[in-house]
C-alpha cells in the first residue's frame, strides 16, 4: 500500500527513472520509517488481504 503511493509520487517527479532504481529507493525509505509510521499501511494491507480472501476464497 505504502509503496504504491510512494512509487506514484516518484514516477511523477522522476518519469525517466528505471523501475529497479525506484524499487531500491522505496526499500531504503521503508527501512528508515519507524514502526509507528508503518502501522497504518500494515493495517490497511491486512484489511485488503482479508477482503480479497472473502471475495476469492479459492484463490
Gaussian input, Z-matrix of N, CA and C with variables (Angstrom, degrees):
# hf/3-21g

backbone

0 1
 N
 C     1     B1
 C     2     B2     1     A1
 N     3     B3     2     A2     1     D1
 C     4     B4     3     A3     2     D2
 C     5     B5     4     A4     3     D3
 N     6     B6     5     A5     4     D4
 C     7     B7     6     A6     5     D5
 C     8     B8     7     A7     6     D6
 N     9     B9     8     A8     7     D7
 C    10    B10     9     A9     8     D8
 C    11    B11    10    A10     9     D9
 N    12    B12    11    A11    10    D10
 C    13    B13    12    A12    11    D11
 C    14    B14    13    A13    12    D12
 N    15    B15    14    A14    13    D13
 C    16    B16    15    A15    14    D14
 C    17    B17    16    A16    15    D15
 N    18    B18    17    A17    16    D16
 C    19    B19    18    A18    17    D17
 C    20    B20    19    A19    18    D18
 N    21    B21    20    A20    19    D19
 C    22    B22    21    A21    20    D20
 C    23    B23    22    A22    21    D21
 N    24    B24    23    A23    22    D22
 C    25    B25    24    A24    23    D23
 C    26    B26    25    A25    24    D24
 N    27    B27    26    A26    25    D25
 C    28    B28    27    A27    26    D26
 C    29    B29    28    A28    27    D27
 N    30    B30    29    A29    28    D28
 C    31    B31    30    A30    29    D29
 C    32    B32    31    A31    30    D30
 N    33    B33    32    A32    31    D31
 C    34    B34    33    A33    32    D32
 C    35    B35    34    A34    33    D33
 N    36    B36    35    A35    34    D34
 C    37    B37    36    A36    35    D35
 C    38    B38    37    A37    36    D36
 N    39    B39    38    A38    37    D37
 C    40    B40    39    A39    38    D38
 C    41    B41    40    A40    39    D39
 N    42    B42    41    A41    40    D40
 C    43    B43    42    A42    41    D41
 C    44    B44    43    A43    42    D42
 N    45    B45    44    A44    43    D43
 C    46    B46    45    A45    44    D44
 C    47    B47    46    A46    45    D45
 N    48    B48    47    A47    46    D46
 C    49    B49    48    A48    47    D47
 C    50    B50    49    A49    48    D48
 N    51    B51    50    A50    49    D49
 C    52    B52    51    A51    50    D50
 C    53    B53    52    A52    51    D51
 N    54    B54    53    A53    52    D52
 C    55    B55    54    A54    53    D53
 C    56    B56    55    A55    54    D54
 N    57    B57    56    A56    55    D55
 C    58    B58    57    A57    56    D56
 C    59    B59    58    A58    57    D57
 N    60    B60    59    A59    58    D58
 C    61    B61    60    A60    59    D59
 C    62    B62    61    A61    60    D60
 N    63    B63    62    A62    61    D61
 C    64    B64    63    A63    62    D62
 C    65    B65    64    A64    63    D63
 N    66    B66    65    A65    64    D64
 C    67    B67    66    A66    65    D65
 C    68    B68    67    A67    66    D66
 N    69    B69    68    A68    67    D67
 C    70    B70    69    A69    68    D68
 C    71    B71    70    A70    69    D69
 N    72    B72    71    A71    70    D70
 C    73    B73    72    A72    71    D71
 C    74    B74    73    A73    72    D72
 N    75    B75    74    A74    73    D73
 C    76    B76    75    A75    74    D74
 C    77    B77    76    A76    75    D75
 N    78    B78    77    A77    76    D76
 C    79    B79    78    A78    77    D77
 C    80    B80    79    A79    78    D78
 N    81    B81    80    A80    79    D79
 C    82    B82    81    A81    80    D80
 C    83    B83    82    A82    81    D81
 N    84    B84    83    A83    82    D82
 C    85    B85    84    A84    83    D83
 C    86    B86    85    A85    84    D84
 N    87    B87    86    A86    85    D85
 C    88    B88    87    A87    86    D86
 C    89    B89    88    A88    87    D87
 N    90    B90    89    A89    88    D88
 C    91    B91    90    A90    89    D89
 C    92    B92    91    A91    90    D90
 N    93    B93    92    A92    91    D91
 C    94    B94    93    A93    92    D92
 C    95    B95    94    A94    93    D93
 N    96    B96    95    A95    94    D94
 C    97    B97    96    A96    95    D95
 C    98    B98    97    A97    96    D96
 N    99    B99    98    A98    97    D97
 C   100   B100    99    A99    98    D98
 C   101   B101   100   A100    99    D99
 N   102   B102   101   A101   100   D100
 C   103   B103   102   A102   101   D101
 C   104   B104   103   A103   102   D102
 N   105   B105   104   A104   103   D103
 C   106   B106   105   A105   104   D104
 C   107   B107   106   A106   105   D105
 N   108   B108   107   A107   106   D106
 C   109   B109   108   A108   107   D107
 C   110   B110   109   A109   108   D108
 N   111   B111   110   A110   109   D109
 C   112   B112   111   A111   110   D110
 C   113   B113   112   A112   111   D111
 N   114   B114   113   A113   112   D112
 C   115   B115   114   A114   113   D113
 C   116   B116   115   A115   114   D114
 N   117   B117   116   A116   115   D115
 C   118   B118   117   A117   116   D116
 C   119   B119   118   A118   117   D117
 N   120   B120   119   A119   118   D118
 C   121   B121   120   A120   119   D119
 C   122   B122   121   A121   120   D120
 N   123   B123   122   A122   121   D121
 C   124   B124   123   A123   122   D122
 C   125   B125   124   A124   123   D123
 N   126   B126   125   A125   124   D124
 C   127   B127   126   A126   125   D125
 C   128   B128   127   A127   126   D126
 N   129   B129   128   A128   127   D127
 C   130   B130   129   A129   128   D128
 C   131   B131   130   A130   129   D129
 N   132   B132   131   A131   130   D130
 C   133   B133   132   A132   131   D131
 C   134   B134   133   A133   132   D132
 N   135   B135   134   A134   133   D133
 C   136   B136   135   A135   134   D134
 C   137   B137   136   A136   135   D135
 N   138   B138   137   A137   136   D136
 C   139   B139   138   A138   137   D137
 C   140   B140   139   A139   138   D138
 N   141   B141   140   A140   139   D139
 C   142   B142   141   A141   140   D140
 C   143   B143   142   A142   141   D141
 N   144   B144   143   A143   142   D142
 C   145   B145   144   A144   143   D143
 C   146   B146   145   A145   144   D144
 N   147   B147   146   A146   145   D145
 C   148   B148   147   A147   146   D146
 C   149   B149   148   A148   147   D147
 N   150   B150   149   A149   148   D148
 C   151   B151   150   A150   149   D149
 C   152   B152   151   A151   150   D150
 N   153   B153   152   A152   151   D151
 C   154   B154   153   A153   152   D152
 C   155   B155   154   A154   153   D153
 N   156   B156   155   A155   154   D154
 C   157   B157   156   A156   155   D155
 C   158   B158   157   A157   156   D156
 N   159   B159   158   A158   157   D157
 C   160   B160   159   A159   158   D158
 C   161   B161   160   A160   159   D159
 N   162   B162   161   A161   160   D160
 C   163   B163   162   A162   161   D161
 C   164   B164   163   A163   162   D162
 N   165   B165   164   A164   163   D163
 C   166   B166   165   A165   164   D164
 C   167   B167   166   A166   165   D165
 N   168   B168   167   A167   166   D166
 C   169   B169   168   A168   167   D167
 C   170   B170   169   A169   168   D168
 N   171   B171   170   A170   169   D169
 C   172   B172   171   A171   170   D170
 C   173   B173   172   A172   171   D171
 N   174   B174   173   A173   172   D172
 C   175   B175   174   A174   173   D173
 C   176   B176   175   A175   174   D174

   B1=1.4443
   B2=1.5306
   B3=1.3243
   B4=1.4631
   B5=1.5248
   B6=1.3168
   B7=1.4655
   B8=1.5255
   B9=1.3304
   B10=1.4633
   B11=1.5228
   B12=1.3197
   B13=1.4605
   B14=1.5244
   B15=1.3251
   B16=1.4626
   B17=1.5301
   B18=1.3412
   B19=1.4654
   B20=1.5304
   B21=1.3224
   B22=1.4652
   B23=1.5278
   B24=1.3294
   B25=1.4689
   B26=1.5263
   B27=1.3250
   B28=1.4653
   B29=1.5254
   B30=1.3209
   B31=1.4662
   B32=1.5300
   B33=1.3143
   B34=1.4669
   B35=1.5313
   B36=1.3398
   B37=1.4639
   B38=1.5289
   B39=1.3318
   B40=1.4677
   B41=1.5304
   B42=1.3303
   B43=1.4702
   B44=1.5281
   B45=1.3139
   B46=1.4688
   B47=1.5232
   B48=1.3153
   B49=1.4673
   B50=1.5284
   B51=1.3169
   B52=1.4635
   B53=1.5262
   B54=1.3140
   B55=1.4591
   B56=1.5298
   B57=1.3138
   B58=1.4704
   B59=1.5273
   B60=1.3150
   B61=1.4674
   B62=1.5230
   B63=1.3165
   B64=1.4673
   B65=1.5225
   B66=1.3123
   B67=1.4658
   B68=1.5226
   B69=1.3187
   B70=1.4665
   B71=1.5246
   B72=1.3204
   B73=1.4612
   B74=1.5258
   B75=1.3233
   B76=1.4649
   B77=1.5246
   B78=1.3194
   B79=1.4582
   B80=1.5153
   B81=1.3125
   B82=1.4681
   B83=1.5216
   B84=1.3255
   B85=1.4668
   B86=1.5301
   B87=1.3368
   B88=1.4662
   B89=1.5255
   B90=1.3219
   B91=1.4637
   B92=1.5228
   B93=1.3281
   B94=1.4657
   B95=1.5254
   B96=1.3394
   B97=1.4645
   B98=1.5250
   B99=1.3064
   B100=1.4651
   B101=1.5268
   B102=1.3288
   B103=1.4641
   B104=1.5233
   B105=1.3140
   B106=1.4644
   B107=1.5304
   B108=1.3104
   B109=1.4646
   B110=1.5268
   B111=1.3206
   B112=1.4630
   B113=1.5305
   B114=1.3175
   B115=1.4628
   B116=1.5302
   B117=1.3284
   B118=1.4719
   B119=1.5276
   B120=1.3212
   B121=1.4596
   B122=1.5245
   B123=1.3064
   B124=1.4600
   B125=1.5247
   B126=1.3257
   B127=1.4657
   B128=1.5284
   B129=1.3150
   B130=1.4657
   B131=1.5208
   B132=1.3021
   B133=1.4557
   B134=1.5298
   B135=1.3205
   B136=1.4643
   B137=1.5282
   B138=1.3348
   B139=1.4653
   B140=1.5276
   B141=1.3213
   B142=1.4620
   B143=1.5299
   B144=1.3211
   B145=1.4619
   B146=1.5301
   B147=1.3471
   B148=1.4712
   B149=1.5293
   B150=1.3171
   B151=1.4663
   B152=1.5231
   B153=1.3122
   B154=1.4664
   B155=1.5252
   B156=1.3360
   B157=1.4696
   B158=1.5228
   B159=1.3318
   B160=1.4643
   B161=1.5248
   B162=1.3169
   B163=1.4616
   B164=1.5255
   B165=1.3145
   B166=1.4637
   B167=1.5281
   B168=1.3318
   B169=1.4695
   B170=1.5314
   B171=1.3051
   B172=1.4631
   B173=1.5200
   B174=1.3105
   B175=1.4668
   B176=1.4995
   A1=108.87
   A2=116.07
   A3=120.19
   A4=110.62
   A5=116.03
   A6=119.07
   A7=111.91
   A8=117.94
   A9=120.25
   A10=110.66
   A11=116.17
   A12=121.34
   A13=110.07
   A14=115.51
   A15=120.20
   A16=111.68
   A17=116.92
   A18=120.39
   A19=110.08
   A20=116.70
   A21=120.34
   A22=110.90
   A23=116.43
   A24=120.29
   A25=111.08
   A26=116.05
   A27=120.30
   A28=110.67
   A29=117.04
   A30=120.85
   A31=110.16
   A32=116.16
   A33=120.02
   A34=110.87
   A35=116.38
   A36=121.33
   A37=112.25
   A38=116.52
   A39=121.71
   A40=109.54
   A41=117.77
   A42=120.48
   A43=115.14
   A44=118.33
   A45=120.43
   A46=113.33
   A47=117.19
   A48=121.21
   A49=110.13
   A50=116.19
   A51=120.99
   A52=110.32
   A53=115.68
   A54=121.74
   A55=111.78
   A56=117.23
   A57=120.68
   A58=110.88
   A59=116.85
   A60=120.65
   A61=110.74
   A62=116.08
   A63=120.27
   A64=109.51
   A65=117.11
   A66=121.06
   A67=111.28
   A68=117.55
   A69=121.08
   A70=110.57
   A71=115.76
   A72=120.74
   A73=110.40
   A74=116.62
   A75=120.43
   A76=110.90
   A77=116.96
   A78=120.64
   A79=112.03
   A80=116.21
   A81=120.50
   A82=111.39
   A83=115.99
   A84=120.01
   A85=111.24
   A86=116.89
   A87=120.54
   A88=110.46
   A89=116.59
   A90=121.02
   A91=112.57
   A92=117.68
   A93=119.31
   A94=112.96
   A95=117.46
   A96=119.76
   A97=109.61
   A98=116.19
   A99=120.21
   A100=109.14
   A101=115.92
   A102=120.24
   A103=110.24
   A104=116.12
   A105=120.97
   A106=111.18
   A107=117.23
   A108=121.47
   A109=111.43
   A110=117.22
   A111=121.56
   A112=113.22
   A113=116.81
   A114=120.95
   A115=114.95
   A116=121.19
   A117=118.76
   A118=112.53
   A119=116.87
   A120=120.86
   A121=111.12
   A122=117.01
   A123=121.31
   A124=110.02
   A125=116.66
   A126=120.26
   A127=111.25
   A128=117.00
   A129=120.33
   A130=110.44
   A131=117.34
   A132=121.39
   A133=111.01
   A134=116.30
   A135=120.77
   A136=111.03
   A137=116.45
   A138=120.99
   A139=110.13
   A140=117.04
   A141=121.15
   A142=111.52
   A143=116.63
   A144=120.88
   A145=110.65
   A146=116.60
   A147=120.14
   A148=111.08
   A149=116.85
   A150=120.92
   A151=110.12
   A152=116.71
   A153=120.64
   A154=110.74
   A155=116.80
   A156=120.21
   A157=111.39
   A158=116.93
   A159=120.60
   A160=110.78
   A161=116.70
   A162=120.76
   A163=112.54
   A164=116.66
   A165=121.73
   A166=109.41
   A167=117.60
   A168=120.39
   A169=114.06
   A170=118.40
   A171=121.15
   A172=113.22
   A173=117.38
   A174=121.17
   A175=111.03
   D1=-51.33
   D2=-179.54
   D3=-61.61
   D4=-44.62
   D5=-175.78
   D6=-66.13
   D7=-33.41
   D8=177.24
   D9=-62.30
   D10=-44.33
   D11=-179.90
   D12=-64.97
   D13=-49.25
   D14=-177.19
   D15=-67.18
   D16=-38.61
   D17=180.00
   D18=-61.08
   D19=-41.88
   D20=179.16
   D21=-61.35
   D22=-40.30
   D23=178.62
   D24=-64.48
   D25=-44.65
   D26=-178.20
   D27=-65.21
   D28=-43.73
   D29=-179.51
   D30=-62.35
   D31=-37.49
   D32=178.62
   D33=-66.32
   D34=-40.24
   D35=-179.18
   D36=-78.23
   D37=-34.06
   D38=-175.71
   D39=-131.97
   D40=72.22
   D41=-172.85
   D42=-63.36
   D43=-21.06
   D44=-178.26
   D45=-94.94
   D46=1.38
   D47=-178.80
   D48=-70.63
   D49=139.31
   D50=179.03
   D51=-71.99
   D52=148.58
   D53=-178.54
   D54=-58.54
   D55=-38.92
   D56=-179.60
   D57=-62.80
   D58=-40.83
   D59=179.27
   D60=-67.14
   D61=-38.46
   D62=177.90
   D63=-64.51
   D64=-42.91
   D65=179.24
   D66=-61.74
   D67=-41.52
   D68=177.35
   D69=-62.07
   D70=-43.98
   D71=179.87
   D72=-62.85
   D73=-43.79
   D74=179.33
   D75=-62.32
   D76=-42.09
   D77=178.40
   D78=-60.69
   D79=-43.00
   D80=178.91
   D81=-64.56
   D82=-42.62
   D83=-179.47
   D84=-66.56
   D85=-39.61
   D86=-179.92
   D87=-63.70
   D88=-39.90
   D89=-178.51
   D90=-62.71
   D91=-31.77
   D92=-177.89
   D93=-88.03
   D94=-8.89
   D95=175.99
   D96=-68.43
   D97=142.14
   D98=176.60
   D99=-72.82
   D100=160.65
   D101=176.93
   D102=-58.30
   D103=-38.09
   D104=179.77
   D105=-62.86
   D106=-40.59
   D107=179.15
   D108=-70.67
   D109=-29.44
   D110=-179.26
   D111=-77.66
   D112=-30.31
   D113=-170.14
   D114=-54.12
   D115=-44.65
   D116=179.67
   D117=-58.30
   D118=-37.00
   D119=-179.79
   D120=-73.29
   D121=-37.15
   D122=177.77
   D123=-65.65
   D124=-43.97
   D125=179.01
   D126=-63.64
   D127=-41.92
   D128=178.64
   D129=-64.56
   D130=-40.09
   D131=178.00
   D132=-61.97
   D133=-42.64
   D134=178.51
   D135=-65.34
   D136=-39.09
   D137=178.53
   D138=-63.10
   D139=-45.52
   D140=179.29
   D141=-64.50
   D142=-35.54
   D143=178.01
   D144=-64.59
   D145=-42.44
   D146=178.14
   D147=-62.77
   D148=-43.24
   D149=179.08
   D150=-61.69
   D151=-44.16
   D152=179.93
   D153=-61.21
   D154=-41.92
   D155=179.16
   D156=-63.89
   D157=-35.88
   D158=178.53
   D159=-69.65
   D160=-41.41
   D161=-177.73
   D162=-74.95
   D163=-31.32
   D164=-176.59
   D165=-131.86
   D166=69.89
   D167=-174.42
   D168=-63.27
   D169=-26.08
   D170=-177.89
   D171=-98.41
   D172=9.38
   D173=-177.05
   D174=-70.96

